[in-house]
């Protein structure tokens, strides 16, 4: 479950980050290069790239990521009881 949550977070950072930072930003490129890999080294690299952003940019990005995850039912669907048998519409 931890890897799933981490992957969902990274996917949200990439999705929102493309709009805020631009598709060619090093953080987005790092996430895209990782693909579906969610090992400790990859997560550490992404966290370092997030930390390297200017504070205002990072705050804007993380606020948008939080909103994205909060409003994306698919991000929490698998965590709901009996949800696997009933996909959201």
N, C-alpha and C positions, 0 to 999 in steps of 0.2 A: 504494500500500500504506500509506503514512503516513496518508493521510486515513481509510482503513479502520480502522487502529489507533486513531486519534484518535477517530473516531466510536464505536468499541466502548468506549473508555474513558469518553467522555461519557455513553453509554447506561448503562454500569455505574454511574456516579456518580448518574444520575437514578434508576435502579432501586433502588439501596441507599439513596440519599438520601431517597427518599419515606418509607422506614421510620424512618430515624434523625432526619431534620430535619422531616418532615411534608410533605405534598403542596403546601401553600401557601407553603413557604419560598421566598424570593427566588432562591436558587440553582437550585432545581428549576424555578421559573417561567421563569428565564432559559434553561435548557436546553430546556424545552418550547417556548418561543417561537422558539428557533433551528431547531427541526424537524430536518431532515437537513443543514442548512448547516454546513459545517466549514471556514469561511474563517478567516484569521488574526485578524480583528477579533472574531469570535464566540468563538474559542478564548481570546483574550486576556481577554475579558469574563468567561468562565467561570473562567479561572485567577485573576482578581482576586477573584471572588466566593468561590472556594475559600480564597484567602489571607486573606480578611476574616473567615472563621470563627474562633471561639475555638480556640486550639491543641488543647485536649482534644477538642473536637468534631471538628475537622479530622482529628486522629489516629485517632479512632474511625471516622470515615467512610472514610478512606483505607485503614485496615486491612480494613474490610468490603468495600470495592471490590476490593482485592487478592485477598481470599478468593473473591469472586464471579467475578472474571476467571480465577483459577487453576482454579476448578472448572467453568467453563462451556466445554465442549468446542466449542460452536459459535463461540466467540470466536477459537479458534485453528484450526478445521477448514480454512479456506481457505488457511492457511499451510503445511499439510502437503503433501508431494509426492503428486500424483495424487488429491488429496482432492476436487477439484471434480466428478469423475465418480462419486464414492461418498459420498452424504450420510450423516451419522451417524444412527443409529437413535434 
